[in-house]
């Protein structure tokens, strides 16, 4: 075999936690916690090219998908692929783009229902529904949920960036809007809130203005101990600001004892990404509680910066957030990220698209023979030396004895090396991966030895350079 040296990680470097993934971009994060798992829904930033094939800055004009990742430990993330939201192939065929999603869950008629709200560029907000946090999704109303024809939103500069709260009494509320009318940088009055219908796919009552100082975009809403927290990104007006005003491009917040206000401005909690990472751009966030702690997801162009690609391609990051006396404390963004909340269990079936770090891999959707409507999301396009890794895997005192994986290989004979703590770390096993000659998916198994306690686990793909034939679907260790 013409083996290559292990590939070098770019973007997310072990043992760092930020950005959350490095094999793809993902912007405008929104969090939904379902039982013991957090799902992050993101604008699907993808590289754009001009007619000559040259990479160009992100125009956002062709983005019509939402990407989804999830985790139960905040360090290892499962890639659920993309939701085709807008366009001819999308669930909402009336829409052309899908930006800045928001997600919500509600029990309706005794059944769990999930809702995905999205911005059709800056001209309106749509909604999709599903019986699962990862879909499949349908458009229940076939038109925008919020459009400029609705009273009270005609003068909203940007009709986008939704956030949704389902209150303790079951009532839902949607927050949205943005933009700065000419000469109104100090008080744009472009933030709005409306009550949602019981079905979560309609609005009721009148729209209310949220008087957010220096409002720009990026609505956020949370409730804690009876206090409602409305968060947003301040605008980039470069003139003098009164004392106590939010600086440019920072996450600011207001509080209220009612979901539709009145609101009291409190200050800023997250500086612009340029302060932490040396590269700026817009600032977009989501705050959520996971178990007993609170976190903030936000985006920054760190992966784009390390790939040396043009501006505008954003990646989601995560850090812990704290409260003191009902006020949000300032957050320090960094590459370290949120700590891993529990060790990873290798003794259950694991989607191969779950990873803490990676180098030289891609995640693709391929047709499923058993269910054509639900494609499989798999790891693919790995050249020899590519790898993916899991953080803090708990092998236990007894240790692992066998490893099995579901593999498709249309290329040359290859192998997957199982290593601890580094791509060239201690080898605990090797899984031979033969050319399957069109036989389809196969369950392959090998013995392992020396895997005890807690270690980072690396899957290193080895074989003939340039074949890239392996598709990796799922795996599991046994004691």
N, C-alpha and C positions, 0 to 999 in steps of 0.2 A: 504493500500500500504506500501511496505517496503522501504520508502524513505531514501536516503542517503544525507549526508551533501554535499554542493556544492563542486565540484572538484577544485583543485588548478591549476592555470595557470602555465605552464612551458615554458620558452623560451621567449615569448613575454608577458610582465607583464603590465597590465593597470597602468598608462595611456601611457606607452611607445609605440613608433612606430616601434622599431626595435627588432628582425628581423620582416619582413613584415608579415609573417604567422608562426604559430607554430605547425600546424597539419601535416606539411610535410617539407621536405628539398627542396632546389632549389639553384643551383650554376650557376656561369658564366652568370650573368644576361645581357640581351640586351633589350633595350627599343625601342618601336615604339609608337609614339603619333598619334592617329587617332581622329581627331576633338577634343572633350573635354575629351578624355580618354587616359590613358597611359597603354600599354600592355607590360608586362615583360615576356620574353621567357628565360627559364632556363634549364640547364642540370638537368635531373631528378635523383638526388642522392636518392638512396633507401638503406636501411640497408641490408648488406650482411652477410651470415652465412656460417660457415664451415660445413663439412659433419656430424659433431656431433651436429649441431644445435647451436654452439656458435657464437655469434656476432663477426665479424672481421672487420679490417680496410677496407675502401673503395678501391677497386681495379680499379674501373671505367670500367672494362672490359665487364660488362653485361649491361651497360646503353645504351638503344636503343630508349628512348623516350625523348621528350622535354615537360616540364610542362609550363603552361601559367596561369598567374594571371593578373588582370587589376583593375584599380581604376580611379574614376573621382575626388577624393578628397585627395589622397595620404595617407590615414589612414585606410580606409575600403577597403578590397581587395576581388574581386570575383575570385574564383578558377574555371578555365575553364577546368580543368582536364589535361590529358596527350595526346600528339600527338604521335601516333605510327609511328616513323620515319623509323627505320632500322629493319632488320631481316625479317624472313619469313612472318610475319603479318604486316610489315611496308609498307609505301608508296614507300620507296627506298629499294627494296629487294636486291639490289647489295651490300648494306652497312651492316656492322655488328654492328656499334656503332653510337651514335649521341651525340656529345659533343658541348658545347660552341656555341649556336646558334647566328645568326644575322638575323634581319628582316628588310624588306624594303617595301615601297608602291610606286606604280607608276601608272599613268593613261595611259593605252595602248588601242588604238582604241576606245577612249571615255569611257572605263570601268576601274573601280578600280581593280587593281591587287595587290596581296600581295605575297611576296617571303620570304621563310624561308631557310637560308643557315646554314649548319651544318658541323661539322668535323666528318669524319669517322675515329675514333681514331686520329692518327697523320699521316695518309697516304693519305688523300685527302679531298676535300670539295664538298659536294653535295648541291642541291637546290630543294625545293618544291615550289609549287605555289597554290594559292587559290583565291577565290573571296571575302574572309572574313578574318579578322585578327585572327579568331579562327578556321578556316577550314570549311569544310573538305579540306585536302591537297592531292595533287597528285605530282608525280615525272614527270616533263615535258620532261626530256631528257633521263631517264633510265640509267644514268651512272654518274660518277663524273663530276662536272663542272671544277674542277682543280685537276690534277693528276701529278704524277712524270714524266709522259711522255712528259709534256709540256716544251718547252725550257725556261730556266731561273729559274726553280724551282727544278731542279734535286738535288741541293746541300742544299736545305732547310731541316734542321734537322727534324723539326716537321711541317708538312703541315696541319695546323689546325688554329683554333681561328679566324674565319672571322669577318670582320666589313664591312659595306656597306654604301655608301653615294650616294644619288641621288642629283646631283647638280642642281643649278637654271636653267641651260639650258637643263635639262632632261637627261644628260649623267650620267651613273652609274659607280661607282668604287668599287672594292673589295680589301680589305687590309687583309693580313693573314701572317702566318708563325711563327717561333719561334725555340727555341733550341740554344745550345751553342756548336759549333764544338770545338774539343780539342785544347786548347791553345789560343782560340779566345774569351775569356770572355769579353774583353774590347770592341771589335767591332765584334760581331758575324756575322753581315750581313745576318741574316736569316729572316728579315722582307721584305715583298713584297707588291706591289700594281699593279693592272691591271685594265684596263677599261673594263666595261661590255658592251655587245651588247645592242641594243635598246630593245630587248626582256627580258633583265635581267637574261637570262638563258644561255648565251654564253659569251665568252671573246673575245676581239679584240685587235690587236696591240701587243706590246712587254711588258713584265713584267719589272718593275723597282724595284731596291733595295732601301730600306729605311735605311740609315746608322744610326740606333738607338743605342746609347751607352749602353752597358751592356744589350742588348735586351734579354728577356727570352721568353715571350709569351703575349697573351691577346691584340690583336689589337683593337683600338678604333678610330673613326673618326667623327669629327664635323666641321661645318662651322659656323662662326659668324662674321658679319661685314666684309666679304671679306677675312677673315683669316681662313685657314684650320688648325685644331688641330689634330695631330696624337698622340694618347696616348698608352701606353704599360706598361707591368710589367717588372721591371728590374730583372736580374738574381741574384742567390744566391752565387756567387763567394765570398769566404771569405778571399781573400788576400787584400793587400793594393790597394786602388783606388786613382787615381789622384784627386786633388782638383776640386770640381764642378761636379764630377761624381755622378750618382744616387746611393744611398745606396741600400742594398740588399732587394729585395721583395717589392719595392715601385712602385707606379704608377707615371711614368715619362711622359713628353710630349715634342713634337717638333711642330714648326709652319712653314707654307709656304703660299705663295700667289697663289699657283697652287695645284691642287688635287694630282699630282704625284711628287711634289717636284720641286726644291731642298728644303731641310728641315734645320731648325735651332733648335738645342737643347736648351730647356728653363729651365728645372729643374724638380723637383718632386712635386706632389700635394697631395698624399695620402700615409701615412706610412703603413707598414704592419699591418694586423689586430692584431698582438700580442701587438702592442704599445697601442691599445685602449681597447682590450678585454681580454688580457692575454693568448690568444691562437693564434698561427700563422698559417702557411700553405701558399698556394699560394694566390696571390692577383689578383682579376679579377673584371673588372668594365665596366660600360657603362655610358656615359654622355648624357643628353637630356634636351631640353627646354620644359617646360610645362607652358602654358600661358606666363607670362612675366619673369618667374624665370627659373634658370638652376639647375639641380640636378645631383647627381652621385649615381648610384646603384652599389653595390659591395657585395661580399660575405665574410662571416666569420663563424667560427665554434662555434657560440654562443649557438645555440639550442643543438647541439651535446654535447657541454661542460656541459650544464645544465641537459641534459638527462644522462650524465655520460656514453656515448657510445664511442667506439674507434674513432680514428682520421679519418678525410677525408670526413665527412658528413657536407655539407656547407649550409648556409642559406643566403638569400638575404636581404640586408639592404639598406637604402636610407637616404641621407642627402643633404642639399642644397649646391650649388656651386656658387661662385661669380667670376667675372672678374674685373680687375682693369688695365686700360691702355692697354687692349688687352692681358693681362697675367692672367692665372688661379691662383687664390689664394689658399693657402694650406687649405685642408679640415680637419675638426675635426670630426672624426667618433664617434658615441655614440649610446646609447640605446634610447635616446629621439627621434631621427629621424627627418624627415621633418614634418613641421607643416601641419595640416589639412587645405586645401585651401577653403573649404566651408562646411556648415552643410549638414547632410545627410537627404534626403527626404524620409519619410516613407509612403507617400501617392501615390506612384506608385508601380507597381509590382516589387518585389525584389527577386532575386535568393537567396535561403537560404544559398548557399555556399559563400555569401558575409559576411565578418566578420572583425572586428577590432581586437578582441581577442577571444580566445576559450580555453576550457579545456575539455579533454575527448571526443572529437569528431573526426570523420574521414570524408573524402570526397571520395565518390565512384561513379563510372559510372554504371548505370543499363540500361537495354534495354528499349526502348521506343516503346509502342504499335503503336503509330501513325507514327513513322519514325524509322524503325529498323537500318538505317544507321547512325543515330545521337542519341547516348545514352544520357540519362539524367544524369546530374551531381548533386548529392544530398548529403546532410549531413546524416550520418548514424553511426551505431555502438555506439550509446550513451547509457551508463549505467545511472541509476538514479543518479542525481547530476551533470551530465555533462552540459555544457552551452556554448553558443556563444554570442558575444556581438558586438554591433555597436557603433562607436564613434560619439559623438555630433550629435544626431538625433534631427531634428527641428520639434517639434510637433505644434508649432505656438501658438498664443494667444487663438484661438478657442478650440484647443485641439483635441485629438482623441476620437472617440465614439465607434468604432468597430475594431476588428482585425480578419482577415481571413487568412487561410493557406491551402496549398495543402499538404496532409499528406498520407503516407501509413504506416499502423501499422499491423504487423503480430504477435505481441506479446500481452502481457496482457494490460488491460486498464491502460492508463497513462494520463499524462497531461503536458502541457507546461506553466510554470509560466512566466509572463511578468513583469520584474522588472526594476527599474531605478537605474543607477549609481553603482550597485554592484550586485553580485549573490544573496545576501540576502537583497537587497535594497527595496525601496518602491514598493509594488506589485500593478500594475495597472490593472491586469486582469489575468484570468486563462483560458486556452483553453483545455477542456477535449478531450482526444484522445482515443476513444474506440478501442478494438480489432475489426478489420474490417472483420475477417473471410473470407479472400480471395476476398473481394469485389473490391480490387484495390484502385486507388487513390480517395480520397474524399476531397472536399472543406469544411473545418470546420470553424466556426465563433463563436466569443464571444464578449460580451460587455467589454469595458474598461473605466476606469475613473481615473482622476488625472494626465493625461499625457499632460502637457503644457510646452511651452518653449523648451529649448535645454537641452537634457540629454543623457548620455550613456544609451543604451537599452540592456537589458540582456534577453535572452531566456534560461530558466532553465528547463531541462528535468527531470521529476519526475515520479516515478513509482516503479514497482517491480524490485528489484536488480537482475541483470543477464539476463534480457529478451532481451534488446537491439533490440526491434522490430521496432522502429520508423524510417521512412525515411522521411526527411523534404525537400520539393522541392522549394516552393516559398511562399511569404507572402505579405500582404499589410494592412495598416491601412486606415480607413476612418474617416473623421471629423464628 
